[in-house]
């Protein structure tokens, strides 16, 4: 059994989220809701507790303010 430290699990979720909401040469940016849905539905790929916290942060007032700056 492989144990992945908490900081690595957090980075994995945040890195994937950031990659999804930013445009790429081969596709446009995904919406925040779509990105969260993709991450949530990736069974076993991400720590569910970390995903839950990301969703709470993103949907909070401060999270919405931070994400509004990227537009």
N, CA, C and O atoms as CSV, one atom per row, in Angstrom:
chain,resi,resn,atom,element,x,y,z
A,1,UNK,N,N,0.842,-1.178,0.000
A,1,UNK,CA,C,0.000,0.000,0.000
A,1,UNK,C,C,0.889,1.244,0.000
A,1,UNK,O,O,1.832,1.347,0.785
A,2,UNK,N,N,0.580,2.173,-0.878
A,2,UNK,CA,C,1.334,3.413,-0.993
A,2,UNK,C,C,0.610,4.498,-0.202
A,2,UNK,O,O,-0.600,4.675,-0.339
A,3,UNK,N,N,1.353,5.216,0.619
A,3,UNK,CA,C,0.789,6.312,1.392
A,3,UNK,C,C,1.300,7.616,0.794
A,3,UNK,O,O,2.508,7.829,0.684
A,4,UNK,N,N,0.374,8.482,0.411
A,4,UNK,CA,C,0.729,9.766,-0.175
A,4,UNK,C,C,0.463,10.837,0.873
A,4,UNK,O,O,-0.622,10.891,1.452
A,5,UNK,N,N,1.457,11.690,1.115
A,5,UNK,CA,C,1.311,12.695,2.165
A,5,UNK,C,C,0.210,13.707,1.801
A,5,UNK,O,O,-0.123,13.892,0.631
A,6,UNK,N,N,-0.332,14.341,2.815
A,6,UNK,CA,C,-1.442,15.274,2.646
A,6,UNK,C,C,-1.091,16.412,1.694
A,6,UNK,O,O,-1.904,16.778,0.845
A,7,UNK,N,N,0.093,16.969,1.821
A,7,UNK,CA,C,0.464,18.092,0.946
A,7,UNK,C,C,0.457,17.673,-0.529
A,7,UNK,O,O,0.064,18.463,-1.388
A,8,UNK,N,N,0.878,16.465,-0.829
A,8,UNK,CA,C,0.858,15.972,-2.211
A,8,UNK,C,C,-0.572,15.778,-2.698
A,8,UNK,O,O,-0.873,16.056,-3.859
A,9,UNK,N,N,-1.457,15.303,-1.825
A,9,UNK,CA,C,-2.861,15.122,-2.213
A,9,UNK,C,C,-3.529,16.474,-2.469
A,9,UNK,O,O,-4.344,16.606,-3.382
A,10,UNK,N,N,-3.185,17.470,-1.665
A,10,UNK,CA,C,-3.730,18.821,-1.855
A,10,UNK,C,C,-3.234,19.391,-3.178
A,10,UNK,O,O,-4.018,19.922,-3.964
A,11,UNK,N,N,-1.943,19.281,-3.419
A,11,UNK,CA,C,-1.363,19.790,-4.659
A,11,UNK,C,C,-1.961,19.113,-5.889
A,11,UNK,O,O,-2.176,19.767,-6.909
A,12,UNK,N,N,-2.227,17.830,-5.806
A,12,UNK,CA,C,-2.813,17.102,-6.939
A,12,UNK,C,C,-4.181,17.670,-7.301
A,12,UNK,O,O,-4.482,17.879,-8.476
A,13,UNK,N,N,-5.005,17.919,-6.289
A,13,UNK,CA,C,-6.351,18.446,-6.529
A,13,UNK,C,C,-6.284,19.877,-7.060
A,13,UNK,O,O,-6.945,20.208,-8.045
A,14,UNK,N,N,-5.495,20.714,-6.415
A,14,UNK,CA,C,-5.405,22.119,-6.818
A,14,UNK,C,C,-4.787,22.254,-8.199
A,14,UNK,O,O,-5.250,23.062,-9.004
A,15,UNK,N,N,-3.755,21.482,-8.485
A,15,UNK,CA,C,-3.123,21.530,-9.802
A,15,UNK,C,C,-4.111,21.141,-10.900
A,15,UNK,O,O,-4.178,21.798,-11.938
A,16,UNK,N,N,-4.861,20.092,-10.675
A,16,UNK,CA,C,-5.854,19.666,-11.671
A,16,UNK,C,C,-6.932,20.721,-11.860
A,16,UNK,O,O,-7.321,21.023,-12.988
A,17,UNK,N,N,-7.410,21.279,-10.763
A,17,UNK,CA,C,-8.446,22.311,-10.836
A,17,UNK,C,C,-7.937,23.522,-11.630
A,17,UNK,O,O,-8.618,24.008,-12.533
A,18,UNK,N,N,-6.749,23.997,-11.290
A,18,UNK,CA,C,-6.184,25.155,-11.984
A,18,UNK,C,C,-5.979,24.878,-13.469
A,18,UNK,O,O,-6.232,25.745,-14.305
A,19,UNK,N,N,-5.523,23.674,-13.795
A,19,UNK,CA,C,-5.321,23.309,-15.189
A,19,UNK,C,C,-6.637,23.297,-15.962
A,19,UNK,O,O,-6.669,23.634,-17.146
A,20,UNK,N,N,-7.712,22.912,-15.297
A,20,UNK,CA,C,-9.012,22.849,-15.965
A,20,UNK,C,C,-9.631,24.223,-16.187
A,20,UNK,O,O,-10.249,24.455,-17.226
A,21,UNK,N,N,-9.479,25.134,-15.238
A,21,UNK,CA,C,-10.161,26.431,-15.357
A,21,UNK,C,C,-9.379,27.438,-16.199
A,21,UNK,O,O,-9.889,28.515,-16.506
A,22,UNK,N,N,-8.153,27.099,-16.572
A,22,UNK,CA,C,-7.361,27.960,-17.442
A,22,UNK,C,C,-7.419,27.439,-18.873
A,22,UNK,O,O,-7.435,26.227,-19.089
A,23,UNK,N,N,-7.452,28.340,-19.853
A,23,UNK,CA,C,-7.483,27.879,-21.244
A,23,UNK,C,C,-6.158,27.229,-21.632
A,23,UNK,O,O,-5.095,27.576,-21.116
A,24,UNK,N,N,-6.252,26.299,-22.536
A,24,UNK,CA,C,-5.084,25.614,-23.084
A,24,UNK,C,C,-5.081,25.820,-24.591
A,24,UNK,O,O,-6.086,26.233,-25.169
A,25,UNK,N,N,-3.963,25.535,-25.221
A,25,UNK,CA,C,-3.851,25.706,-26.671
A,25,UNK,C,C,-4.856,24.826,-27.408
A,25,UNK,O,O,-5.303,25.177,-28.501
A,26,UNK,N,N,-5.209,23.699,-26.825
A,26,UNK,CA,C,-6.075,22.728,-27.488
A,26,UNK,C,C,-7.535,22.783,-27.032
A,26,UNK,O,O,-8.371,22.042,-27.548
A,27,UNK,N,N,-7.850,23.670,-26.055
A,27,UNK,CA,C,-9.237,23.815,-25.607
A,27,UNK,C,C,-9.374,25.090,-24.792
A,27,UNK,O,O,-8.392,25.627,-24.278
A,28,UNK,N,N,-10.596,25.558,-24.685
A,28,UNK,CA,C,-10.858,26.732,-23.871
A,28,UNK,C,C,-10.902,26.370,-22.390
A,28,UNK,O,O,-10.829,25.198,-22.022
A,29,UNK,N,N,-11.019,27.373,-21.566
A,29,UNK,CA,C,-11.125,27.143,-20.122
A,29,UNK,C,C,-12.458,26.482,-19.804
A,29,UNK,O,O,-13.484,26.795,-20.409
A,30,UNK,N,N,-12.426,25.575,-18.858
A,30,UNK,CA,C,-13.673,24.966,-18.380
A,30,UNK,C,C,-14.233,25.852,-17.279
A,30,UNK,O,O,-13.494,26.599,-16.638
A,31,UNK,N,N,-15.525,25.768,-17.063
A,31,UNK,CA,C,-16.139,26.530,-15.981
A,31,UNK,C,C,-15.733,25.941,-14.639
A,31,UNK,O,O,-15.292,24.795,-14.556
A,32,UNK,N,N,-15.885,26.726,-13.609
A,32,UNK,CA,C,-15.569,26.273,-12.261
A,32,UNK,C,C,-16.439,25.082,-11.891
A,32,UNK,O,O,-15.946,24.082,-11.368
A,33,UNK,N,N,-17.730,25.190,-12.163
A,33,UNK,CA,C,-18.646,24.090,-11.839
A,33,UNK,C,C,-18.296,22.812,-12.596
A,33,UNK,O,O,-18.312,21.723,-12.021
A,34,UNK,N,N,-17.981,22.943,-13.874
A,34,UNK,CA,C,-17.625,21.774,-14.673
A,34,UNK,C,C,-16.338,21.140,-14.139
A,34,UNK,O,O,-16.238,19.917,-14.041
A,35,UNK,N,N,-15.373,21.965,-13.799
A,35,UNK,CA,C,-14.103,21.463,-13.276
A,35,UNK,C,C,-14.303,20.721,-11.962
A,35,UNK,O,O,-13.732,19.649,-11.761
A,36,UNK,N,N,-15.106,21.281,-11.071
A,36,UNK,CA,C,-15.383,20.609,-9.795
A,36,UNK,C,C,-16.107,19.286,-10.017
A,36,UNK,O,O,-15.821,18.299,-9.339
A,37,UNK,N,N,-17.039,19.264,-10.960
A,37,UNK,CA,C,-17.774,18.035,-11.262
A,37,UNK,C,C,-16.833,16.955,-11.784
A,37,UNK,O,O,-16.944,15.794,-11.390
A,38,UNK,N,N,-15.917,17.326,-12.658
A,38,UNK,CA,C,-14.957,16.359,-13.195
A,38,UNK,C,C,-14.092,15.794,-12.073
A,38,UNK,O,O,-13.879,14.584,-11.995
A,39,UNK,N,N,-13.603,16.660,-11.219
A,39,UNK,CA,C,-12.745,16.210,-10.115
A,39,UNK,C,C,-13.531,15.331,-9.150
A,39,UNK,O,O,-13.034,14.295,-8.708
A,40,UNK,N,N,-14.752,15.736,-8.822
A,40,UNK,CA,C,-15.582,14.949,-7.901
A,40,UNK,C,C,-15.920,13.574,-8.466
A,40,UNK,O,O,-16.038,12.604,-7.717
A,41,UNK,N,N,-16.075,13.490,-9.772
A,41,UNK,CA,C,-16.483,12.223,-10.385
A,41,UNK,C,C,-15.306,11.320,-10.738
A,41,UNK,O,O,-15.506,10.228,-11.271
A,42,UNK,N,N,-14.101,11.754,-10.454
A,42,UNK,CA,C,-12.907,10.947,-10.723
A,42,UNK,C,C,-12.681,9.983,-9.568
A,42,UNK,O,O,-11.813,10.192,-8.721
A,43,UNK,N,N,-13.472,8.935,-9.555
A,43,UNK,CA,C,-13.462,7.979,-8.449
A,43,UNK,C,C,-12.063,7.480,-8.117
A,43,UNK,O,O,-11.395,6.863,-8.947
A,44,UNK,N,N,-11.635,7.755,-6.899
A,44,UNK,CA,C,-10.375,7.252,-6.404
A,44,UNK,C,C,-9.140,8.017,-6.831
A,44,UNK,O,O,-8.056,7.778,-6.298
A,45,UNK,N,N,-9.276,8.935,-7.784
A,45,UNK,CA,C,-8.101,9.666,-8.256
A,45,UNK,C,C,-7.661,10.740,-7.261
A,45,UNK,O,O,-6.478,11.067,-7.173
A,46,UNK,N,N,-8.610,11.277,-6.522
A,46,UNK,CA,C,-8.321,12.369,-5.595
A,46,UNK,C,C,-8.879,12.046,-4.212
A,46,UNK,O,O,-9.844,11.296,-4.072
A,47,UNK,N,N,-8.252,12.627,-3.204
A,47,UNK,CA,C,-8.720,12.488,-1.826
A,47,UNK,C,C,-10.048,13.244,-1.700
A,47,UNK,O,O,-10.102,14.453,-1.922
A,48,UNK,N,N,-11.093,12.537,-1.350
A,48,UNK,CA,C,-12.433,13.137,-1.282
A,48,UNK,C,C,-12.507,14.267,-0.265
A,48,UNK,O,O,-13.246,15.230,-0.464
A,49,UNK,N,N,-11.755,14.161,0.814
A,49,UNK,CA,C,-11.765,15.228,1.822
A,49,UNK,C,C,-11.139,16.499,1.261
A,49,UNK,O,O,-11.619,17.600,1.534
A,50,UNK,N,N,-10.082,16.357,0.487
A,50,UNK,CA,C,-9.434,17.512,-0.122
A,50,UNK,C,C,-10.361,18.142,-1.156
A,50,UNK,O,O,-10.450,19.367,-1.238
A,51,UNK,N,N,-11.043,17.332,-1.935
A,51,UNK,CA,C,-11.989,17.841,-2.928
A,51,UNK,C,C,-13.125,18.601,-2.243
A,51,UNK,O,O,-13.544,19.653,-2.725
A,52,UNK,N,N,-13.620,18.081,-1.133
A,52,UNK,CA,C,-14.688,18.744,-0.387
A,52,UNK,C,C,-14.237,20.113,0.098
A,52,UNK,O,O,-14.984,21.086,-0.001
A,53,UNK,N,N,-13.028,20.191,0.618
A,53,UNK,CA,C,-12.509,21.468,1.106
A,53,UNK,C,C,-12.298,22.437,-0.054
A,53,UNK,O,O,-12.595,23.625,0.077
A,54,UNK,N,N,-11.791,21.951,-1.183
A,54,UNK,CA,C,-11.628,22.823,-2.350
A,54,UNK,C,C,-12.970,23.412,-2.752
A,54,UNK,O,O,-13.072,24.611,-3.014
A,55,UNK,N,N,-13.989,22.584,-2.801
A,55,UNK,CA,C,-15.319,23.064,-3.181
A,55,UNK,C,C,-15.825,24.116,-2.196
A,55,UNK,O,O,-16.421,25.113,-2.602
A,56,UNK,N,N,-15.589,23.895,-0.906
A,56,UNK,CA,C,-15.996,24.874,0.106
A,56,UNK,C,C,-15.261,26.196,-0.088
A,56,UNK,O,O,-15.867,27.262,0.018
A,57,UNK,N,N,-13.978,26.135,-0.369
A,57,UNK,CA,C,-13.188,27.349,-0.567
A,57,UNK,C,C,-13.630,28.077,-1.830
A,57,UNK,O,O,-13.837,29.290,-1.813
A,58,UNK,N,N,-13.774,27.339,-2.916
A,58,UNK,CA,C,-14.140,27.942,-4.198
A,58,UNK,C,C,-15.505,28.623,-4.126
A,58,UNK,O,O,-15.708,29.673,-4.735
A,59,UNK,N,N,-16.433,28.036,-3.392
A,59,UNK,CA,C,-17.784,28.600,-3.316
A,59,UNK,C,C,-17.945,29.613,-2.182
A,59,UNK,O,O,-19.029,30.168,-2.005
A,60,UNK,N,N,-16.884,29.861,-1.415
A,60,UNK,CA,C,-16.953,30.865,-0.355
A,60,UNK,C,C,-16.807,32.258,-0.963
A,60,UNK,O,O,-16.425,32.400,-2.125
A,61,UNK,N,N,-17.108,33.263,-0.184
A,61,UNK,CA,C,-17.002,34.645,-0.662
A,61,UNK,C,C,-15.568,34.980,-1.073
A,61,UNK,O,O,-15.352,35.601,-2.114
A,62,UNK,N,N,-14.602,34.579,-0.276
A,62,UNK,CA,C,-13.202,34.866,-0.605
A,62,UNK,C,C,-12.760,34.082,-1.835
A,62,UNK,O,O,-12.013,34.605,-2.662
A,63,UNK,N,N,-13.206,32.845,-1.967
A,63,UNK,CA,C,-12.870,32.042,-3.135
A,63,UNK,C,C,-13.446,32.633,-4.414
A,63,UNK,O,O,-12.773,32.675,-5.444
A,64,UNK,N,N,-14.677,33.083,-4.345
A,64,UNK,CA,C,-15.302,33.707,-5.514
A,64,UNK,C,C,-14.574,34.988,-5.885
A,64,UNK,O,O,-14.427,35.302,-7.066
A,65,UNK,N,N,-14.121,35.728,-4.885
A,65,UNK,CA,C,-13.387,36.962,-5.139
A,65,UNK,C,C,-12.049,36.664,-5.826
A,65,UNK,O,O,-11.669,37.346,-6.777
A,66,UNK,N,N,-11.348,35.653,-5.343
A,66,UNK,CA,C,-10.064,35.273,-5.938
A,66,UNK,C,C,-10.249,34.790,-7.375
A,66,UNK,O,O,-9.491,35.173,-8.266
A,67,UNK,N,N,-11.253,33.953,-7.594
A,67,UNK,CA,C,-11.486,33.410,-8.934
A,67,UNK,C,C,-12.013,34.476,-9.901
A,67,UNK,O,O,-11.811,34.362,-11.110
A,68,UNK,N,N,-12.673,35.491,-9.390
A,68,UNK,CA,C,-13.179,36.565,-10.263
A,68,UNK,C,C,-12.028,37.326,-10.894
A,68,UNK,O,O,-12.188,37.887,-11.978
A,69,UNK,N,N,-10.886,37.359,-10.253
A,69,UNK,CA,C,-9.715,38.082,-10.785
A,69,UNK,C,C,-9.156,37.421,-12.028
A,69,UNK,O,O,-8.475,38.077,-12.817
A,70,UNK,N,N,-9.423,36.151,-12.221
A,70,UNK,CA,C,-8.877,35.457,-13.391
A,70,UNK,C,C,-9.662,35.764,-14.663
A,70,UNK,O,O,-9.194,35.469,-15.762
A,71,UNK,N,N,-10.805,36.332,-14.533
A,71,UNK,CA,C,-11.647,36.600,-15.716
A,71,UNK,C,C,-11.228,37.819,-16.448
A,71,UNK,O,O,-11.836,38.172,-17.459
